[in-house]
Amino acid sequence: MQIEIIQHESYEAPGEYLLWAKRNHHEVEIIKLYQGDTLPKDVTSDFLLVLGGPQSPSTTKEECPYFDSEKEISLIQKYEKEKKIVIGVCLGAQLMGEAFGGRFEHSPYKEVGLTKMELTKEGREDINFSSFPSTFLSGSWHSDMPGLAKDSVVLAKSDGCPREIIRYGEYAYGFQCHLEFNPLVVKGLIQNNPSDLIQNKENPYISSPEEMLRFSYASMNGYLDSFLDSITKRYQSLKLRNN
């Protein structure tokens, strides 16, 4: 299977998504926008993964010359129209909401570090989350959240954010949370975003760097792997039936 990854910053790395793809012998192309790579105009893969970044869907070309939200939104729409897999992470999830008619908003609270997630009733019923417990820890690093569109379904929430995982379509999911985190990814985020780590009464959901770096991410990575195994198996079965 061919996977295309859109990466906005060097420190917003694919983490477990890439490790999973390599273990399963998928072909991967990473479009590194921060290095000057250009977005494809059309669908070229089976699976589009849009990663996070410090930008927002409202960031302009003047503010960030290598980020074009309109083109990314258009690409997401093309992938979904052709019933390909589309996964958005953090900023990517917010762009998915925009692509399907929702508007991103500020999250009630900023979340950075380790966050307790809770599956909703719909999340517990989604076959792709059948291996998830009802509550689990995930990585977080955000102050905004995706918008809700027609027919979108919230699958997981946290105390600080009501929209952590959203299903936008049969093969289209937005993850405001970061199940792909591992020590290497977290180290890069800490080094490049020190102002996000300020803890105070207005930001009660901020983990310390020490807590994030000593944490074992194996369980949350395992949950992500089970989701990816499930959605790709269903996608490939459909593809075989249609050929």
C-alpha positions as YAML, in Angstrom:
chain: A
units: angstrom
residues:
- id: 1
  name: MET
  ca: [0.00, 0.00, 0.00]
- id: 2
  name: GLN
  ca: [1.19, 3.50, -0.81]
- id: 3
  name: ILE
  ca: [1.16, 6.11, 1.97]
- id: 4
  name: GLU
  ca: [1.71, 9.82, 1.51]
- id: 5
  name: ILE
  ca: [2.65, 11.87, 4.58]
- id: 6
  name: ILE
  ca: [2.45, 15.66, 4.73]
- id: 7
  name: GLN
  ca: [4.92, 16.98, 7.31]
- id: 8
  name: HIS
  ca: [4.83, 20.68, 8.24]
- id: 9
  name: GLU
  ca: [7.83, 20.92, 10.59]
- id: 10
  name: SER
  ca: [10.91, 18.80, 11.28]
- id: 11
  name: TYR
  ca: [9.90, 18.33, 14.93]
- id: 12
  name: GLU
  ca: [6.28, 17.38, 14.10]
- id: 13
  name: ALA
  ca: [7.43, 13.92, 13.09]
- id: 14
  name: PRO
  ca: [5.27, 10.91, 12.11]
- id: 15
  name: GLY
  ca: [6.62, 8.77, 14.95]
- id: 16
  name: GLU
  ca: [4.69, 5.51, 15.28]
- id: 17
  name: TYR
  ca: [2.80, 6.10, 12.03]
- id: 18
  name: LEU
  ca: [6.05, 5.76, 10.09]
- id: 19
  name: LEU
  ca: [7.35, 2.87, 12.20]
- id: 20
  name: TRP
  ca: [4.08, 1.00, 11.66]
- id: 21
  name: ALA
  ca: [4.26, 1.61, 7.90]
- id: 22
  name: LYS
  ca: [7.82, 0.30, 7.71]
- id: 23
  name: ARG
  ca: [7.02, -2.81, 9.76]
- id: 24
  name: ASN
  ca: [4.16, -3.56, 7.38]
- id: 25
  name: HIS
  ca: [6.29, -2.95, 4.27]
- id: 26
  name: HIS
  ca: [4.16, -0.10, 2.91]
- id: 27
  name: GLU
  ca: [5.62, 2.38, 0.44]
- id: 28
  name: VAL
  ca: [5.96, 5.79, 2.07]
- id: 29
  name: GLU
  ca: [6.55, 9.23, 0.61]
- id: 30
  name: ILE
  ca: [7.06, 12.09, 3.07]
- id: 31
  name: ILE
  ca: [6.35, 15.56, 1.70]
- id: 32
  name: LYS
  ca: [8.44, 17.88, 3.88]
- id: 33
  name: LEU
  ca: [6.87, 21.27, 3.30]
- id: 34
  name: TYR
  ca: [9.37, 23.02, 5.61]
- id: 35
  name: GLN
  ca: [12.14, 21.91, 3.24]
- id: 36
  name: GLY
  ca: [10.40, 23.23, 0.15]
- id: 37
  name: ASP
  ca: [8.64, 20.08, -1.06]
- id: 38
  name: THR
  ca: [5.43, 20.75, -2.99]
- id: 39
  name: LEU
  ca: [2.02, 19.25, -2.45]
- id: 40
  name: PRO
  ca: [0.69, 16.92, -5.14]
- id: 41
  name: LYS
  ca: [-2.29, 18.28, -7.02]
- id: 42
  name: ASP
  ca: [-4.10, 14.96, -7.25]
- id: 43
  name: VAL
  ca: [-4.51, 11.64, -5.45]
- id: 44
  name: THR
  ca: [-1.35, 9.56, -5.78]
- id: 45
  name: SER
  ca: [-1.61, 7.05, -2.91]
- id: 46
  name: ASP
  ca: [-3.99, 4.82, -0.98]
- id: 47
  name: PHE
  ca: [-3.50, 6.64, 2.31]
- id: 48
  name: LEU
  ca: [-2.99, 10.33, 3.07]
- id: 49
  name: LEU
  ca: [-1.62, 11.27, 6.50]
- id: 50
  name: VAL
  ca: [-1.58, 14.98, 7.38]
- id: 51
  name: LEU
  ca: [0.56, 15.73, 10.44]
- id: 52
  name: GLY
  ca: [0.51, 18.56, 12.96]
- id: 53
  name: GLY
  ca: [2.31, 21.87, 13.16]
- id: 54
  name: PRO
  ca: [2.25, 25.26, 14.88]
- id: 55
  name: GLN
  ca: [0.09, 26.65, 12.09]
- id: 56
  name: SER
  ca: [-3.72, 26.74, 12.10]
- id: 57
  name: PRO
  ca: [-6.19, 26.47, 9.20]
- id: 58
  name: SER
  ca: [-6.35, 30.28, 9.23]
- id: 59
  name: THR
  ca: [-2.56, 30.75, 8.87]
- id: 60
  name: THR
  ca: [-1.83, 32.75, 5.72]
- id: 61
  name: LYS
  ca: [0.94, 32.39, 3.14]
- id: 62
  name: GLU
  ca: [2.34, 35.69, 4.40]
- id: 63
  name: GLU
  ca: [2.63, 34.25, 7.90]
- id: 64
  name: CYS
  ca: [4.09, 30.93, 6.70]
- id: 65
  name: PRO
  ca: [5.20, 30.83, 3.05]
- id: 66
  name: TYR
  ca: [5.40, 27.04, 2.82]
- id: 67
  name: PHE
  ca: [1.95, 26.38, 4.30]
- id: 68
  name: ASP
  ca: [-1.12, 26.61, 2.04]
- id: 69
  name: SER
  ca: [-4.21, 25.53, 3.94]
- id: 70
  name: GLU
  ca: [-6.48, 25.82, 0.89]
- id: 71
  name: LYS
  ca: [-4.36, 23.40, -1.13]
- id: 72
  name: GLU
  ca: [-4.16, 20.91, 1.74]
- id: 73
  name: ILE
  ca: [-7.92, 21.12, 2.27]
- id: 74
  name: SER
  ca: [-8.47, 20.52, -1.45]
- id: 75
  name: LEU
  ca: [-6.18, 17.48, -1.40]
- id: 76
  name: ILE
  ca: [-8.01, 16.03, 1.62]
- id: 77
  name: GLN
  ca: [-11.32, 16.46, -0.23]
- id: 78
  name: LYS
  ca: [-9.96, 14.67, -3.30]
- id: 79
  name: TYR
  ca: [-8.73, 11.71, -1.24]
- id: 80
  name: GLU
  ca: [-12.04, 11.39, 0.58]
- id: 81
  name: LYS
  ca: [-14.02, 11.65, -2.67]
- id: 82
  name: GLU
  ca: [-12.07, 8.70, -4.07]
- id: 83
  name: LYS
  ca: [-12.70, 6.75, -0.83]
- id: 84
  name: LYS
  ca: [-9.03, 6.62, 0.12]
- id: 85
  name: ILE
  ca: [-7.83, 6.56, 3.73]
- id: 86
  name: VAL
  ca: [-7.35, 10.04, 5.19]
- id: 87
  name: ILE
  ca: [-5.93, 10.55, 8.69]
- id: 88
  name: GLY
  ca: [-5.31, 14.00, 10.15]
- id: 89
  name: VAL
  ca: [-3.28, 14.60, 13.30]
- id: 90
  name: CYS
  ca: [-3.63, 17.82, 15.34]
- id: 91
  name: LEU
  ca: [-3.39, 20.54, 12.65]
- id: 92
  name: GLY
  ca: [-4.19, 17.79, 10.15]
- id: 93
  name: ALA
  ca: [-7.40, 16.99, 12.02]
- id: 94
  name: GLN
  ca: [-8.37, 20.67, 11.99]
- id: 95
  name: LEU
  ca: [-7.77, 20.83, 8.23]
- id: 96
  name: MET
  ca: [-10.00, 17.77, 7.83]
- id: 97
  name: GLY
  ca: [-12.78, 19.51, 9.68]
- id: 98
  name: GLU
  ca: [-12.45, 22.47, 7.33]
- id: 99
  name: ALA
  ca: [-12.46, 20.14, 4.32]
- id: 100
  name: PHE
  ca: [-15.77, 18.62, 5.36]
- id: 101
  name: GLY
  ca: [-17.50, 21.88, 6.28]
- id: 102
  name: GLY
  ca: [-16.59, 22.42, 9.95]
- id: 103
  name: ARG
  ca: [-14.71, 25.35, 11.44]
- id: 104
  name: PHE
  ca: [-11.83, 24.87, 13.83]
- id: 105
  name: GLU
  ca: [-12.14, 26.46, 17.26]
- id: 106
  name: HIS
  ca: [-10.05, 27.09, 20.34]
- id: 107
  name: SER
  ca: [-10.08, 24.14, 22.69]
- id: 108
  name: PRO
  ca: [-11.50, 24.87, 26.17]
- id: 109
  name: TYR
  ca: [-8.02, 24.15, 27.53]
- id: 110
  name: LYS
  ca: [-4.53, 23.87, 26.15]
- id: 111
  name: GLU
  ca: [-3.20, 20.32, 26.47]
- id: 112
  name: VAL
  ca: [0.48, 19.41, 26.35]
- id: 113
  name: GLY
  ca: [1.96, 16.07, 27.32]
- id: 114
  name: LEU
  ca: [0.03, 13.08, 28.65]
- id: 115
  name: THR
  ca: [-3.75, 13.26, 28.60]
- id: 116
  name: LYS
  ca: [-6.47, 10.84, 29.68]
- id: 117
  name: MET
  ca: [-8.84, 10.06, 26.81]
- id: 118
  name: GLU
  ca: [-12.31, 8.57, 27.03]
- id: 119
  name: LEU
  ca: [-14.11, 6.83, 24.18]
- id: 120
  name: THR
  ca: [-17.66, 7.99, 23.60]
- id: 121
  name: LYS
  ca: [-20.47, 5.49, 23.01]
- id: 122
  name: GLU
  ca: [-19.88, 5.90, 19.28]
- id: 123
  name: GLY
  ca: [-16.17, 5.35, 19.77]
- id: 124
  name: ARG
  ca: [-16.78, 2.10, 21.63]
- id: 125
  name: GLU
  ca: [-19.00, 0.97, 18.75]
- id: 126
  name: ASP
  ca: [-16.51, 1.86, 15.99]
- id: 127
  name: ILE
  ca: [-14.92, -1.38, 14.76]
- id: 128
  name: ASN
  ca: [-11.56, 0.33, 14.25]
- id: 129
  name: PHE
  ca: [-11.37, 1.02, 17.99]
- id: 130
  name: SER
  ca: [-12.40, -2.43, 19.17]
- id: 131
  name: SER
  ca: [-8.96, -3.00, 20.76]
- id: 132
  name: PHE
  ca: [-9.05, 0.28, 22.73]
- id: 133
  name: PRO
  ca: [-10.03, 0.37, 26.40]
- id: 134
  name: SER
  ca: [-12.78, 2.82, 27.35]
- id: 135
  name: THR
  ca: [-10.13, 5.16, 28.84]
- id: 136
  name: PHE
  ca: [-6.47, 5.44, 27.84]
- id: 137
  name: LEU
  ca: [-3.54, 7.83, 27.90]
- id: 138
  name: SER
  ca: [-2.52, 9.70, 24.77]
- id: 139
  name: GLY
  ca: [-0.06, 12.40, 23.87]
- id: 140
  name: SER
  ca: [-1.35, 15.95, 23.38]
- id: 141
  name: TRP
  ca: [0.09, 19.23, 22.12]
- id: 142
  name: HIS
  ca: [-2.58, 21.73, 21.13]
- id: 143
  name: SER
  ca: [-4.70, 24.75, 21.99]
- id: 144
  name: ASP
  ca: [-7.20, 24.43, 19.09]
- id: 145
  name: MET
  ca: [-9.55, 21.63, 18.07]
- id: 146
  name: PRO
  ca: [-11.22, 20.44, 14.85]
- id: 147
  name: GLY
  ca: [-14.60, 21.68, 13.74]
- id: 148
  name: LEU
  ca: [-17.57, 19.35, 13.46]
- id: 149
  name: ALA
  ca: [-19.10, 18.82, 10.05]
- id: 150
  name: LYS
  ca: [-22.33, 17.23, 8.87]
- id: 151
  name: ASP
  ca: [-22.36, 13.52, 9.75]
- id: 152
  name: SER
  ca: [-19.08, 13.75, 11.67]
- id: 153
  name: VAL
  ca: [-18.98, 11.76, 14.92]
- id: 154
  name: VAL
  ca: [-16.91, 12.41, 18.05]
- id: 155
  name: LEU
  ca: [-15.28, 9.14, 19.11]
- id: 156
  name: ALA
  ca: [-13.10, 10.30, 22.01]
- id: 157
  name: LYS
  ca: [-12.86, 13.27, 24.37]
- id: 158
  name: SER
  ca: [-10.83, 14.44, 27.34]
- id: 159
  name: ASP
  ca: [-11.47, 16.69, 30.32]
- id: 160
  name: GLY
  ca: [-9.72, 19.55, 28.53]
- id: 161
  name: CYS
  ca: [-11.02, 19.01, 24.99]
- id: 162
  name: PRO
  ca: [-14.38, 17.60, 23.80]
- id: 163
  name: ARG
  ca: [-13.09, 16.67, 20.31]
- id: 164
  name: GLU
  ca: [-10.07, 14.38, 20.52]
- id: 165
  name: ILE
  ca: [-10.94, 11.81, 17.83]
- id: 166
  name: ILE
  ca: [-13.52, 12.46, 15.12]
- id: 167
  name: ARG
  ca: [-14.81, 10.23, 12.34]
- id: 168
  name: TYR
  ca: [-15.51, 12.29, 9.24]
- id: 169
  name: GLY
  ca: [-16.16, 9.38, 6.88]
- id: 170
  name: GLU
  ca: [-15.76, 5.64, 6.49]
- id: 171
  name: TYR
  ca: [-12.00, 5.99, 5.94]
- id: 172
  name: ALA
  ca: [-11.53, 9.56, 7.21]
- id: 173
  name: TYR
  ca: [-10.53, 10.17, 10.85]
- id: 174
  name: GLY
  ca: [-9.17, 13.19, 12.66]
- id: 175
  name: PHE
  ca: [-6.96, 12.77, 15.75]
- id: 176
  name: GLN
  ca: [-6.49, 15.95, 17.75]
- id: 177
  name: CYS
  ca: [-4.49, 13.75, 20.14]
- id: 178
  name: HIS
  ca: [-1.07, 12.23, 19.39]
- id: 179
  name: LEU
  ca: [-1.01, 8.45, 19.70]
- id: 180
  name: GLU
  ca: [2.16, 8.47, 17.56]
- id: 181
  name: PHE
  ca: [4.32, 10.08, 20.26]
- id: 182
  name: ASN
  ca: [7.52, 8.36, 21.34]
- id: 183
  name: PRO
  ca: [10.53, 9.68, 23.31]
- id: 184
  name: LEU
  ca: [12.30, 10.93, 20.18]
- id: 185
  name: VAL
  ca: [9.27, 12.86, 18.90]
- id: 186
  name: VAL
  ca: [8.55, 14.29, 22.34]
- id: 187
  name: LYS
  ca: [12.17, 15.40, 22.77]
- id: 188
  name: GLY
  ca: [11.98, 17.39, 19.53]
- id: 189
  name: LEU
  ca: [8.72, 19.04, 20.55]
- id: 190
  name: ILE
  ca: [10.10, 20.01, 23.95]
- id: 191
  name: GLN
  ca: [13.24, 21.51, 22.44]
- id: 192
  name: ASN
  ca: [11.36, 23.53, 19.83]
- id: 193
  name: ASN
  ca: [8.35, 24.69, 21.88]
- id: 194
  name: PRO
  ca: [9.54, 25.69, 25.38]
- id: 195
  name: SER
  ca: [6.82, 28.34, 25.79]
- id: 196
  name: ASP
  ca: [4.15, 25.63, 25.54]
- id: 197
  name: LEU
  ca: [5.39, 24.01, 28.74]
- id: 198
  name: ILE
  ca: [4.43, 26.81, 31.14]
- id: 199
  name: GLN
  ca: [2.21, 25.40, 33.88]
- id: 200
  name: ASN
  ca: [-0.34, 27.63, 35.65]
- id: 201
  name: LYS
  ca: [-3.96, 27.75, 36.74]
- id: 202
  name: GLU
  ca: [-5.10, 28.67, 33.22]
- id: 203
  name: ASN
  ca: [-3.30, 25.63, 31.80]
- id: 204
  name: PRO
  ca: [-3.99, 22.72, 34.18]
- id: 205
  name: TYR
  ca: [-3.35, 20.05, 31.52]
- id: 206
  name: ILE
  ca: [0.38, 20.58, 30.95]
- id: 207
  name: SER
  ca: [2.82, 17.76, 31.72]
- id: 208
  name: SER
  ca: [6.41, 18.44, 32.76]
- id: 209
  name: PRO
  ca: [9.23, 17.63, 30.32]
- id: 210
  name: GLU
  ca: [10.59, 15.10, 32.82]
- id: 211
  name: GLU
  ca: [7.26, 13.27, 32.97]
- id: 212
  name: MET
  ca: [6.97, 13.15, 29.19]
- id: 213
  name: LEU
  ca: [10.53, 11.93, 28.64]
- id: 214
  name: ARG
  ca: [10.42, 9.10, 31.19]
- id: 215
  name: PHE
  ca: [7.00, 7.83, 30.08]
- id: 216
  name: SER
  ca: [6.71, 4.58, 28.11]
- id: 217
  name: TYR
  ca: [4.67, 5.17, 24.95]
- id: 218
  name: ALA
  ca: [4.35, 1.47, 24.08]
- id: 219
  name: SER
  ca: [0.68, 1.14, 25.07]
- id: 220
  name: MET
  ca: [-0.58, 4.19, 23.18]
- id: 221
  name: ASN
  ca: [1.50, 3.18, 20.15]
- id: 222
  name: GLY
  ca: [-0.08, -0.26, 20.36]
- id: 223
  name: TYR
  ca: [-3.57, 1.25, 20.29]
- id: 224
  name: LEU
  ca: [-2.62, 3.29, 17.23]
- id: 225
  name: ASP
  ca: [-1.23, 0.18, 15.53]
- id: 226
  name: SER
  ca: [-4.50, -1.69, 16.15]
- id: 227
  name: PHE
  ca: [-6.48, 1.19, 14.61]
- id: 228
  name: LEU
  ca: [-4.20, 1.32, 11.57]
- id: 229
  name: ASP
  ca: [-4.29, -2.46, 11.14]
- id: 230
  name: SER
  ca: [-8.09, -2.40, 11.24]
- id: 231
  name: ILE
  ca: [-8.74, 0.48, 8.86]
- id: 232
  name: THR
  ca: [-6.16, -0.66, 6.30]
- id: 233
  name: LYS
  ca: [-7.48, -4.24, 6.36]
- id: 234
  name: ARG
  ca: [-11.01, -2.99, 5.70]
- id: 235
  name: TYR
  ca: [-9.78, -0.63, 2.97]
- id: 236
  name: GLN
  ca: [-7.76, -3.35, 1.22]
- id: 237
  name: SER
  ca: [-10.72, -5.76, 1.37]
- id: 238
  name: LEU
  ca: [-12.93, -3.17, -0.30]
- id: 239
  name: LYS
  ca: [-10.25, -2.49, -2.92]
- id: 240
  name: LEU
  ca: [-10.06, -6.22, -3.76]
- id: 241
  name: ARG
  ca: [-13.83, -6.50, -4.07]
- id: 242
  name: ASN
  ca: [-13.93, -3.55, -6.47]
- id: 243
  name: ASN
  ca: [-11.15, -4.89, -8.74]
...
